[in-house]
């Protein structure tokens, strides 16, 4: 009945009282944790979530009233029920003034305690529902967060609409920063599981020897450091969705256990013998070349097929053409509002610079670039000077002093890239004026326009003396 509620924390220095209250509440299906001092209670509150506290007014060490004041100072919304054997009207008033939601005198009838707890439980559920509704309202339509009008992004949003209502396992393949986590979140929030837990795990961020315990939990004493039983993330996600990011980093032995879990939802905690079963939808993502990982025997082919019921492949930003401008304007509005700055638009020169960058970090990189620009910009629109020197950053990342072959680049490809870099830097120096740029490069404007077209440098100039290069509407999509 109360499985959706966090535990109740009972603080009392008398063991028989703690046990009595715990038994009484557990019979009504409440989860209860107990401590014997206020100091121990504060430590628990720093570590775990509770929906209410029941404390004695008189405790060894810090008193119940001092404990109540500290709780209200740090967790103001957490209800505290105070009980005591030394009840007086004065003490009751003091407790209520200090922030207690109610005050019970010992001995009390079980019904009095259960009534007070039920009120707190109802209050917690209402607040949780309101928070969920507020969050949904703030989020708006989940698909509004997946911005882009290039054909691949339009198709991706339609696929989300189609797949979200199902229980299909999903594999999301794409470069870092392309929005894989946004896709996973939208699939959960647009599904019938949206009001159930959504649990995310970054497999690359957890040491290999701890990832199994994180996923499936462990029993007390199952390994060094396992001082108490731990519930795994799959159990926390029961009824909802679990998102395994960077699944390509998972070890093969754990892949085998995950495969078994995917077959029927069953698993065993580390160090345990009892088979458990949960109802969880699994979404997974990786930035690795998964086919190459299979060929190298790093990833199980049978697990790939089990995960790959539906595949999403968000495109890298360099393939999305005009979406760069849409995203830049979106982030400009977002950061302008956050930082209370009235920057209305992105200048033509800045758009040109953004449109011609390769974006190795994809949307995440663009977001960081615009955030930086909003911080630095002092005019009413983002200028090219507020953007990073992409040419220099690229060279520094490669550790180069000049051009050199990269991977499978041919000499012709290398020379074209070098030529493009030179033209881009000169355009920036000449504030994207094509006439002055051509003069600086000792070229005619016609020759410069031809080279820019050949090198896919966007331009929408009209050919007169004020001709400028900018992010054109006909950029590659």
Secondary structure, 3 states (H helix, E strand, C coil): CCCCCCEEEEECCCHHHHHHHHHHHHCCCCCEEEECCHHHHHHHHHHCCEEEEEEECCCCCCCHHHHHHHHHHHCCCCEEEEEECCCCHHHHHHHHHHCCCEEEECCCCHHHHHHHHHHHHHHHHHHHHHHHHHHHHHHCCHHHHCCCCCHHHHHHHHHHHHHHCCCCCEEEECCCCCCHHHHHHHHHHCCCCCCCCEEEEECCCCCHHHHHHHHHEECCCCCCCCCCCEECHHHHCCCCEEEEECHHHCCHHHHHHHHHHHHHCEEECECCCCEEECCCEEEEEECCCHHHHHHCCCCCHHHHHHHCCEEECCCCHHHCCCHHHHHHHHHHHHHHHHHCCCCCEECHHHHHHHHCCCCCCHHHHHHHHHHHHHHHCCCCEECHHHCCCHHHHHHHHHCCCCCCCCCCCCHHHHHHHHHHHHHHHHHHHCCCEHHHHHHHCCCCHHHHHHHHHHCCCCCCCCCCCCCECCCCCCCCC
